[in-house]
Amino acid sequence: MEKTMEKIVALCNARGFIYPGSQIYGGLANTWDYGNLGVELKNNVKRAWWQKFVQESP
């Protein structure tokens, strides 16, 4: 499982979804910053959640 997670993190990093936290400033270990695509993905998930659970009537 750990190897799979490493592959996923490497792919997301290479594609610009995430970057190691404050990499250029020697930031905290094991933290991540969203790249441009990561921000868009996060916003899409939030928008879909809001629409499903808040705006749709039961």
PDB file of N, H, CA, C and O in Angstrom:
ATOM      1  N   MET A   1       0.823  -1.196   0.000  1.00  0.00           N
ATOM      2  CA  MET A   1       0.000   0.000   0.000  1.00  0.00           C
ATOM      3  C   MET A   1       0.865   1.258   0.000  1.00  0.00           C
ATOM      4  O   MET A   1       0.528   2.243  -0.656  1.00  0.00           O
ATOM      5  N   GLU A   2       1.975   1.228   0.729  1.00  0.00           N
ATOM      6  H   GLU A   2       2.249   0.428   1.262  1.00  0.00           H
ATOM      7  CA  GLU A   2       2.836   2.401   0.814  1.00  0.00           C
ATOM      8  C   GLU A   2       3.441   2.738  -0.545  1.00  0.00           C
ATOM      9  O   GLU A   2       3.567   3.912  -0.896  1.00  0.00           O
ATOM     10  N   LYS A   3       3.818   1.711  -1.315  1.00  0.00           N
ATOM     11  H   LYS A   3       3.716   0.758  -1.030  1.00  0.00           H
ATOM     12  CA  LYS A   3       4.371   1.948  -2.649  1.00  0.00           C
ATOM     13  C   LYS A   3       3.331   2.590  -3.554  1.00  0.00           C
ATOM     14  O   LYS A   3       3.651   3.467  -4.356  1.00  0.00           O
ATOM     15  N   THR A   4       2.079   2.148  -3.423  1.00  0.00           N
ATOM     16  H   THR A   4       1.819   1.435  -2.771  1.00  0.00           H
ATOM     17  CA  THR A   4       1.003   2.722  -4.227  1.00  0.00           C
ATOM     18  C   THR A   4       0.821   4.194  -3.886  1.00  0.00           C
ATOM     19  O   THR A   4       0.662   5.022  -4.783  1.00  0.00           O
ATOM     20  N   MET A   5       0.843   4.527  -2.602  1.00  0.00           N
ATOM     21  H   MET A   5       0.973   3.855  -1.873  1.00  0.00           H
ATOM     22  CA  MET A   5       0.691   5.921  -2.177  1.00  0.00           C
ATOM     23  C   MET A   5       1.843   6.765  -2.700  1.00  0.00           C
ATOM     24  O   MET A   5       1.635   7.900  -3.129  1.00  0.00           O
ATOM     25  N   GLU A   6       3.051   6.227  -2.667  1.00  0.00           N
ATOM     26  H   GLU A   6       3.221   5.305  -2.318  1.00  0.00           H
ATOM     27  CA  GLU A   6       4.210   6.953  -3.188  1.00  0.00           C
ATOM     28  C   GLU A   6       4.045   7.229  -4.679  1.00  0.00           C
ATOM     29  O   GLU A   6       4.403   8.306  -5.155  1.00  0.00           O
ATOM     30  N   LYS A   7       3.507   6.268  -5.411  1.00  0.00           N
ATOM     31  H   LYS A   7       3.216   5.393  -5.024  1.00  0.00           H
ATOM     32  CA  LYS A   7       3.274   6.455  -6.842  1.00  0.00           C
ATOM     33  C   LYS A   7       2.217   7.523  -7.089  1.00  0.00           C
ATOM     34  O   LYS A   7       2.364   8.351  -7.988  1.00  0.00           O
ATOM     35  N   ILE A   8       1.158   7.506  -6.296  1.00  0.00           N
ATOM     36  H   ILE A   8       1.039   6.833  -5.565  1.00  0.00           H
ATOM     37  CA  ILE A   8       0.094   8.503  -6.443  1.00  0.00           C
ATOM     38  C   ILE A   8       0.633   9.900  -6.146  1.00  0.00           C
ATOM     39  O   ILE A   8       0.359  10.842  -6.889  1.00  0.00           O
ATOM     40  N   VAL A   9       1.392  10.035  -5.071  1.00  0.00           N
ATOM     41  H   VAL A   9       1.614   9.269  -4.468  1.00  0.00           H
ATOM     42  CA  VAL A   9       1.962  11.330  -4.704  1.00  0.00           C
ATOM     43  C   VAL A   9       2.918  11.815  -5.789  1.00  0.00           C
ATOM     44  O   VAL A   9       2.900  12.993  -6.146  1.00  0.00           O
ATOM     45  N   ALA A  10       3.746  10.928  -6.312  1.00  0.00           N
ATOM     46  H   ALA A  10       3.760   9.971  -6.022  1.00  0.00           H
ATOM     47  CA  ALA A  10       4.679  11.310  -7.371  1.00  0.00           C
ATOM     48  C   ALA A  10       3.936  11.768  -8.621  1.00  0.00           C
ATOM     49  O   ALA A  10       4.337  12.745  -9.254  1.00  0.00           O
ATOM     50  N   LEU A  11       2.863  11.080  -8.982  1.00  0.00           N
ATOM     51  H   LEU A  11       2.537  10.286  -8.469  1.00  0.00           H
ATOM     52  CA  LEU A  11       2.070  11.466 -10.151  1.00  0.00           C
ATOM     53  C   LEU A  11       1.404  12.824  -9.935  1.00  0.00           C
ATOM     54  O   LEU A  11       1.443  13.685 -10.814  1.00  0.00           O
ATOM     55  N   CYS A  12       0.797  13.013  -8.768  1.00  0.00           N
ATOM     56  H   CYS A  12       0.766  12.313  -8.054  1.00  0.00           H
ATOM     57  CA  CYS A  12       0.144  14.292  -8.475  1.00  0.00           C
ATOM     58  C   CYS A  12       1.144  15.441  -8.460  1.00  0.00           C
ATOM     59  O   CYS A  12       0.835  16.547  -8.905  1.00  0.00           O
ATOM     60  N   ASN A  13       2.330  15.180  -7.951  1.00  0.00           N
ATOM     61  H   ASN A  13       2.581  14.282  -7.589  1.00  0.00           H
ATOM     62  CA  ASN A  13       3.382  16.191  -7.932  1.00  0.00           C
ATOM     63  C   ASN A  13       3.844  16.512  -9.350  1.00  0.00           C
ATOM     64  O   ASN A  13       4.023  17.680  -9.694  1.00  0.00           O
ATOM     65  N   ALA A  14       4.037  15.496 -10.165  1.00  0.00           N
ATOM     66  H   ALA A  14       3.892  14.547  -9.886  1.00  0.00           H
ATOM     67  CA  ALA A  14       4.500  15.701 -11.541  1.00  0.00           C
ATOM     68  C   ALA A  14       3.463  16.430 -12.386  1.00  0.00           C
ATOM     69  O   ALA A  14       3.816  17.204 -13.276  1.00  0.00           O
ATOM     70  N   ARG A  15       2.183  16.184 -12.108  1.00  0.00           N
ATOM     71  H   ARG A  15       1.896  15.555 -11.385  1.00  0.00           H
ATOM     72  CA  ARG A  15       1.108  16.797 -12.905  1.00  0.00           C
ATOM     73  C   ARG A  15       0.669  18.156 -12.366  1.00  0.00           C
ATOM     74  O   ARG A  15      -0.163  18.817 -12.985  1.00  0.00           O
ATOM     75  N   GLY A  16       1.205  18.583 -11.237  1.00  0.00           N
ATOM     76  H   GLY A  16       1.882  18.045 -10.733  1.00  0.00           H
ATOM     77  CA  GLY A  16       0.888  19.910 -10.719  1.00  0.00           C
ATOM     78  C   GLY A  16      -0.324  19.991  -9.814  1.00  0.00           C
ATOM     79  O   GLY A  16      -0.863  21.079  -9.607  1.00  0.00           O
ATOM     80  N   PHE A  17      -0.768  18.865  -9.266  1.00  0.00           N
ATOM     81  H   PHE A  17      -0.331  17.981  -9.434  1.00  0.00           H
ATOM     82  CA  PHE A  17      -1.900  18.900  -8.340  1.00  0.00           C
ATOM     83  C   PHE A  17      -1.451  19.306  -6.940  1.00  0.00           C
ATOM     84  O   PHE A  17      -2.144  20.062  -6.259  1.00  0.00           O
ATOM     85  N   ILE A  18      -0.300  18.808  -6.511  1.00  0.00           N
ATOM     86  H   ILE A  18       0.263  18.194  -7.063  1.00  0.00           H
ATOM     87  CA  ILE A  18       0.230  19.118  -5.182  1.00  0.00           C
ATOM     88  C   ILE A  18       1.733  19.335  -5.270  1.00  0.00           C
ATOM     89  O   ILE A  18       2.391  18.890  -6.211  1.00  0.00           O
ATOM     90  N   TYR A  19       2.257  20.027  -4.271  1.00  0.00           N
ATOM     91  H   TYR A  19       1.722  20.388  -3.507  1.00  0.00           H
ATOM     92  CA  TYR A  19       3.699  20.231  -4.129  1.00  0.00           C
ATOM     93  C   TYR A  19       4.037  20.089  -2.655  1.00  0.00           C
ATOM     94  O   TYR A  19       3.214  20.415  -1.799  1.00  0.00           O
ATOM     95  N   PRO A  20       5.242  19.606  -2.344  1.00  0.00           N
ATOM     96  CA  PRO A  20       5.635  19.554  -0.932  1.00  0.00           C
ATOM     97  C   PRO A  20       5.508  20.938  -0.300  1.00  0.00           C
ATOM     98  O   PRO A  20       5.863  21.938  -0.924  1.00  0.00           O
ATOM     99  N   GLY A  21       5.010  21.002   0.919  1.00  0.00           N
ATOM    100  H   GLY A  21       4.721  20.190   1.426  1.00  0.00           H
ATOM    101  CA  GLY A  21       4.708  22.262   1.592  1.00  0.00           C
ATOM    102  C   GLY A  21       5.880  23.212   1.676  1.00  0.00           C
ATOM    103  O   GLY A  21       6.944  22.871   2.192  1.00  0.00           O
ATOM    104  N   SER A  22       5.669  24.401   1.163  1.00  0.00           N
ATOM    105  H   SER A  22       4.805  24.678   0.744  1.00  0.00           H
ATOM    106  CA  SER A  22       6.671  25.471   1.193  1.00  0.00           C
ATOM    107  C   SER A  22       8.052  24.958   0.813  1.00  0.00           C
ATOM    108  O   SER A  22       9.038  25.246   1.491  1.00  0.00           O
ATOM    109  N   GLN A  23       8.117  24.212  -0.252  1.00  0.00           N
ATOM    110  H   GLN A  23       7.316  23.978  -0.803  1.00  0.00           H
ATOM    111  CA  GLN A  23       9.344  23.547  -0.692  1.00  0.00           C
ATOM    112  C   GLN A  23      10.505  24.528  -0.845  1.00  0.00           C
ATOM    113  O   GLN A  23      11.626  24.228  -0.434  1.00  0.00           O
ATOM    114  N   ILE A  24      10.251  25.685  -1.426  1.00  0.00           N
ATOM    115  H   ILE A  24       9.340  25.929  -1.761  1.00  0.00           H
ATOM    116  CA  ILE A  24      11.347  26.616  -1.685  1.00  0.00           C
ATOM    117  C   ILE A  24      11.807  27.324  -0.420  1.00  0.00           C
ATOM    118  O   ILE A  24      12.883  27.922  -0.404  1.00  0.00           O
ATOM    119  N   TYR A  25      11.003  27.265   0.645  1.00  0.00           N
ATOM    120  H   TYR A  25      10.129  26.779   0.632  1.00  0.00           H
ATOM    121  CA  TYR A  25      11.370  27.930   1.887  1.00  0.00           C
ATOM    122  C   TYR A  25      11.835  26.958   2.961  1.00  0.00           C
ATOM    123  O   TYR A  25      12.037  27.357   4.109  1.00  0.00           O
ATOM    124  N   GLY A  26      12.009  25.688   2.606  1.00  0.00           N
ATOM    125  H   GLY A  26      11.845  25.365   1.674  1.00  0.00           H
ATOM    126  CA  GLY A  26      12.395  24.695   3.605  1.00  0.00           C
ATOM    127  C   GLY A  26      11.269  24.471   4.604  1.00  0.00           C
ATOM    128  O   GLY A  26      11.492  24.466   5.814  1.00  0.00           O
ATOM    129  N   GLY A  27      10.061  24.286   4.089  1.00  0.00           N
ATOM    130  H   GLY A  27       9.879  24.290   3.106  1.00  0.00           H
ATOM    131  CA  GLY A  27       8.841  24.216   4.906  1.00  0.00           C
ATOM    132  C   GLY A  27       8.749  22.986   5.784  1.00  0.00           C
ATOM    133  O   GLY A  27       9.694  22.207   5.903  1.00  0.00           O
ATOM    134  N   LEU A  28       7.596  22.833   6.391  1.00  0.00           N
ATOM    135  H   LEU A  28       6.828  23.466   6.294  1.00  0.00           H
ATOM    136  CA  LEU A  28       7.337  21.730   7.306  1.00  0.00           C
ATOM    137  C   LEU A  28       7.326  20.400   6.574  1.00  0.00           C
ATOM    138  O   LEU A  28       6.910  20.316   5.418  1.00  0.00           O
ATOM    139  N   ALA A  29       7.786  19.371   7.255  1.00  0.00           N
ATOM    140  H   ALA A  29       8.124  19.440   8.194  1.00  0.00           H
ATOM    141  CA  ALA A  29       7.783  18.031   6.671  1.00  0.00           C
ATOM    142  C   ALA A  29       6.358  17.496   6.609  1.00  0.00           C
ATOM    143  O   ALA A  29       5.525  17.808   7.460  1.00  0.00           O
ATOM    144  N   ASN A  30       6.093  16.689   5.594  1.00  0.00           N
ATOM    145  H   ASN A  30       6.769  16.436   4.903  1.00  0.00           H
ATOM    146  CA  ASN A  30       4.813  15.995   5.431  1.00  0.00           C
ATOM    147  C   ASN A  30       3.610  16.928   5.300  1.00  0.00           C
ATOM    148  O   ASN A  30       2.508  16.579   5.723  1.00  0.00           O
ATOM    149  N   THR A  31       3.810  18.089   4.727  1.00  0.00           N
ATOM    150  H   THR A  31       4.706  18.372   4.383  1.00  0.00           H
ATOM    151  CA  THR A  31       2.686  18.967   4.407  1.00  0.00           C
ATOM    152  C   THR A  31       2.678  19.183   2.904  1.00  0.00           C
ATOM    153  O   THR A  31       3.703  19.030   2.239  1.00  0.00           O
ATOM    154  N   TRP A  32       1.517  19.540   2.374  1.00  0.00           N
ATOM    155  H   TRP A  32       0.684  19.664   2.914  1.00  0.00           H
ATOM    156  CA  TRP A  32       1.378  19.697   0.929  1.00  0.00           C
ATOM    157  C   TRP A  32       0.665  20.998   0.612  1.00  0.00           C
ATOM    158  O   TRP A  32      -0.238  21.419   1.335  1.00  0.00           O
ATOM    159  N   ASP A  33       1.079  21.627  -0.473  1.00  0.00           N
ATOM    160  H   ASP A  33       1.813  21.285  -1.060  1.00  0.00           H
ATOM    161  CA  ASP A  33       0.389  22.795  -1.008  1.00  0.00           C
ATOM    162  C   ASP A  33      -0.299  22.373  -2.289  1.00  0.00           C
ATOM    163  O   ASP A  33       0.222  21.548  -3.040  1.00  0.00           O
ATOM    164  N   TYR A  34      -1.475  22.939  -2.539  1.00  0.00           N
ATOM    165  H   TYR A  34      -1.898  23.609  -1.929  1.00  0.00           H
ATOM    166  CA  TYR A  34      -2.182  22.646  -3.777  1.00  0.00           C
ATOM    167  C   TYR A  34      -1.558  23.434  -4.926  1.00  0.00           C
ATOM    168  O   TYR A  34      -1.234  24.613  -4.783  1.00  0.00           O
ATOM    169  N   GLY A  35      -1.394  22.766  -6.063  1.00  0.00           N
ATOM    170  H   GLY A  35      -1.657  21.808  -6.179  1.00  0.00           H
ATOM    171  CA  GLY A  35      -1.020  23.456  -7.288  1.00  0.00           C
ATOM    172  C   GLY A  35      -2.285  23.983  -7.946  1.00  0.00           C
ATOM    173  O   GLY A  35      -3.373  23.856  -7.384  1.00  0.00           O
ATOM    174  N   ASN A  36      -2.155  24.574  -9.132  1.00  0.00           N
ATOM    175  H   ASN A  36      -1.272  24.677  -9.588  1.00  0.00           H
ATOM    176  CA  ASN A  36      -3.321  25.121  -9.832  1.00  0.00           C
ATOM    177  C   ASN A  36      -4.389  24.061 -10.062  1.00  0.00           C
ATOM    178  O   ASN A  36      -5.569  24.304  -9.810  1.00  0.00           O
ATOM    179  N   LEU A  37      -3.988  22.896 -10.536  1.00  0.00           N
ATOM    180  H   LEU A  37      -3.029  22.699 -10.741  1.00  0.00           H
ATOM    181  CA  LEU A  37      -4.956  21.830 -10.799  1.00  0.00           C
ATOM    182  C   LEU A  37      -5.553  21.280  -9.510  1.00  0.00           C
ATOM    183  O   LEU A  37      -6.723  20.899  -9.476  1.00  0.00           O
ATOM    184  N   GLY A  38      -4.757  21.239  -8.461  1.00  0.00           N
ATOM    185  H   GLY A  38      -3.806  21.549  -8.489  1.00  0.00           H
ATOM    186  CA  GLY A  38      -5.252  20.769  -7.173  1.00  0.00           C
ATOM    187  C   GLY A  38      -6.332  21.680  -6.609  1.00  0.00           C
ATOM    188  O   GLY A  38      -7.312  21.208  -6.034  1.00  0.00           O
ATOM    189  N   VAL A  39      -6.151  22.984  -6.775  1.00  0.00           N
ATOM    190  H   VAL A  39      -5.355  23.368  -7.243  1.00  0.00           H
ATOM    191  CA  VAL A  39      -7.157  23.945  -6.315  1.00  0.00           C
ATOM    192  C   VAL A  39      -8.450  23.757  -7.095  1.00  0.00           C
ATOM    193  O   VAL A  39      -9.533  23.773  -6.511  1.00  0.00           O
ATOM    194  N   GLU A  40      -8.349  23.580  -8.401  1.00  0.00           N
ATOM    195  H   GLU A  40      -7.469  23.567  -8.875  1.00  0.00           H
ATOM    196  CA  GLU A  40      -9.546  23.376  -9.221  1.00  0.00           C
ATOM    197  C   GLU A  40     -10.262  22.076  -8.850  1.00  0.00           C
ATOM    198  O   GLU A  40     -11.490  22.044  -8.771  1.00  0.00           O
ATOM    199  N   LEU A  41      -9.501  21.010  -8.623  1.00  0.00           N
ATOM    200  H   LEU A  41      -8.504  21.036  -8.686  1.00  0.00           H
ATOM    201  CA  LEU A  41     -10.100  19.735  -8.218  1.00  0.00           C
ATOM    202  C   LEU A  41     -10.820  19.879  -6.880  1.00  0.00           C
ATOM    203  O   LEU A  41     -11.946  19.408  -6.723  1.00  0.00           O
ATOM    204  N   LYS A  42     -10.172  20.526  -5.922  1.00  0.00           N
ATOM    205  H   LYS A  42      -9.257  20.908  -6.050  1.00  0.00           H
ATOM    206  CA  LYS A  42     -10.775  20.742  -4.605  1.00  0.00           C
ATOM    207  C   LYS A  42     -12.063  21.558  -4.728  1.00  0.00           C
ATOM    208  O   LYS A  42     -13.065  21.229  -4.092  1.00  0.00           O
ATOM    209  N   ASN A  43     -12.046  22.614  -5.537  1.00  0.00           N
ATOM    210  H   ASN A  43     -11.232  22.880  -6.054  1.00  0.00           H
ATOM    211  CA  ASN A  43     -13.245  23.434  -5.723  1.00  0.00           C
ATOM    212  C   ASN A  43     -14.371  22.649  -6.383  1.00  0.00           C
ATOM    213  O   ASN A  43     -15.536  22.819  -6.022  1.00  0.00           O
ATOM    214  N   ASN A  44     -14.040  21.792  -7.343  1.00  0.00           N
ATOM    215  H   ASN A  44     -13.094  21.653  -7.636  1.00  0.00           H
ATOM    216  CA  ASN A  44     -15.062  20.965  -7.994  1.00  0.00           C
ATOM    217  C   ASN A  44     -15.706  19.995  -7.012  1.00  0.00           C
ATOM    218  O   ASN A  44     -16.920  19.796  -7.039  1.00  0.00           O
ATOM    219  N   VAL A  45     -14.896  19.393  -6.146  1.00  0.00           N
ATOM    220  H   VAL A  45     -13.909  19.556  -6.124  1.00  0.00           H
ATOM    221  CA  VAL A  45     -15.430  18.465  -5.142  1.00  0.00           C
ATOM    222  C   VAL A  45     -16.329  19.220  -4.160  1.00  0.00           C
ATOM    223  O   VAL A  45     -17.417  18.751  -3.826  1.00  0.00           O
ATOM    224  N   LYS A  46     -15.875  20.386  -3.702  1.00  0.00           N
ATOM    225  H   LYS A  46     -14.991  20.767  -3.973  1.00  0.00           H
ATOM    226  CA  LYS A  46     -16.687  21.187  -2.784  1.00  0.00           C
ATOM    227  C   LYS A  46     -18.000  21.611  -3.431  1.00  0.00           C
ATOM    228  O   LYS A  46     -19.048  21.560  -2.788  1.00  0.00           O
ATOM    229  N   ARG A  47     -17.958  22.025  -4.683  1.00  0.00           N
ATOM    230  H   ARG A  47     -17.107  22.067  -5.206  1.00  0.00           H
ATOM    231  CA  ARG A  47     -19.158  22.457  -5.396  1.00  0.00           C
ATOM    232  C   ARG A  47     -20.141  21.298  -5.556  1.00  0.00           C
ATOM    233  O   ARG A  47     -21.344  21.470  -5.359  1.00  0.00           O
ATOM    234  N   ALA A  48     -19.630  20.120  -5.913  1.00  0.00           N
ATOM    235  H   ALA A  48     -18.652  19.980  -6.073  1.00  0.00           H
ATOM    236  CA  ALA A  48     -20.493  18.946  -6.074  1.00  0.00           C
ATOM    237  C   ALA A  48     -21.111  18.538  -4.740  1.00  0.00           C
ATOM    238  O   ALA A  48     -22.291  18.193  -4.685  1.00  0.00           O
ATOM    239  N   TRP A  49     -20.323  18.576  -3.666  1.00  0.00           N
ATOM    240  H   TRP A  49     -19.365  18.857  -3.712  1.00  0.00           H
ATOM    241  CA  TRP A  49     -20.838  18.245  -2.341  1.00  0.00           C
ATOM    242  C   TRP A  49     -21.941  19.216  -1.944  1.00  0.00           C
ATOM    243  O   TRP A  49     -22.998  18.798  -1.472  1.00  0.00           O
ATOM    244  N   TRP A  50     -21.701  20.506  -2.132  1.00  0.00           N
ATOM    245  H   TRP A  50     -20.842  20.846  -2.516  1.00  0.00           H
ATOM    246  CA  TRP A  50     -22.675  21.532  -1.764  1.00  0.00           C
ATOM    247  C   TRP A  50     -23.980  21.338  -2.534  1.00  0.00           C
ATOM    248  O   TRP A  50     -25.069  21.436  -1.967  1.00  0.00           O
ATOM    249  N   GLN A  51     -23.855  21.064  -3.817  1.00  0.00           N
ATOM    250  H   GLN A  51     -22.971  20.985  -4.277  1.00  0.00           H
ATOM    251  CA  GLN A  51     -25.046  20.866  -4.639  1.00  0.00           C
ATOM    252  C   GLN A  51     -25.825  19.635  -4.172  1.00  0.00           C
ATOM    253  O   GLN A  51     -27.049  19.687  -4.054  1.00  0.00           O
ATOM    254  N   LYS A  52     -25.129  18.541  -3.909  1.00  0.00           N
ATOM    255  H   LYS A  52     -24.134  18.499  -4.005  1.00  0.00           H
ATOM    256  CA  LYS A  52     -25.787  17.291  -3.528  1.00  0.00           C
ATOM    257  C   LYS A  52     -26.460  17.375  -2.159  1.00  0.00           C
ATOM    258  O   LYS A  52     -27.614  16.974  -2.012  1.00  0.00           O
ATOM    259  N   PHE A  53     -25.757  17.887  -1.168  1.00  0.00           N
ATOM    260  H   PHE A  53     -24.819  18.213  -1.287  1.00  0.00           H
ATOM    261  CA  PHE A  53     -26.236  17.810   0.207  1.00  0.00           C
ATOM    262  C   PHE A  53     -26.942  19.065   0.710  1.00  0.00           C
ATOM    263  O   PHE A  53     -27.650  19.005   1.715  1.00  0.00           O
ATOM    264  N   VAL A  54     -26.766  20.188   0.042  1.00  0.00           N
ATOM    265  H   VAL A  54     -26.191  20.237  -0.775  1.00  0.00           H
ATOM    266  CA  VAL A  54     -27.383  21.417   0.526  1.00  0.00           C
ATOM    267  C   VAL A  54     -28.497  21.894  -0.400  1.00  0.00           C
ATOM    268  O   VAL A  54     -29.581  22.251   0.061  1.00  0.00           O
ATOM    269  N   GLN A  55     -28.233  21.900  -1.692  1.00  0.00           N
ATOM    270  H   GLN A  55     -27.353  21.610  -2.066  1.00  0.00           H
ATOM    271  CA  GLN A  55     -29.201  22.481  -2.616  1.00  0.00           C
ATOM    272  C   GLN A  55     -30.292  21.518  -3.064  1.00  0.00           C
ATOM    273  O   GLN A  55     -31.415  21.944  -3.331  1.00  0.00           O
ATOM    274  N   GLU A  56     -29.982  20.233  -3.150  1.00  0.00           N
ATOM    275  H   GLU A  56     -29.070  19.887  -2.933  1.00  0.00           H
ATOM    276  CA  GLU A  56     -31.004  19.276  -3.574  1.00  0.00           C
ATOM    277  C   GLU A  56     -31.979  19.008  -2.440  1.00  0.00           C
ATOM    278  O   GLU A  56     -31.585  18.869  -1.282  1.00  0.00           O
ATOM    279  N   SER A  57     -33.247  18.938  -2.788  1.00  0.00           N
ATOM    280  H   SER A  57     -33.567  19.051  -3.729  1.00  0.00           H
ATOM    281  CA  SER A  57     -34.242  18.647  -1.754  1.00  0.00           C
ATOM    282  C   SER A  57     -34.293  17.139  -1.502  1.00  0.00           C
ATOM    283  O   SER A  57     -34.097  16.350  -2.426  1.00  0.00           O
ATOM    284  N   PRO A  58     -34.555  16.738  -0.260  1.00  0.00           N
ATOM    285  CA  PRO A  58     -34.551  15.304   0.088  1.00  0.00           C
ATOM    286  C   PRO A  58     -35.657  14.512  -0.557  1.00  0.00           C
ATOM    287  O   PRO A  58     -35.757  13.304  -0.342  1.00  0.00           O
TER     288      PRO A  58
END
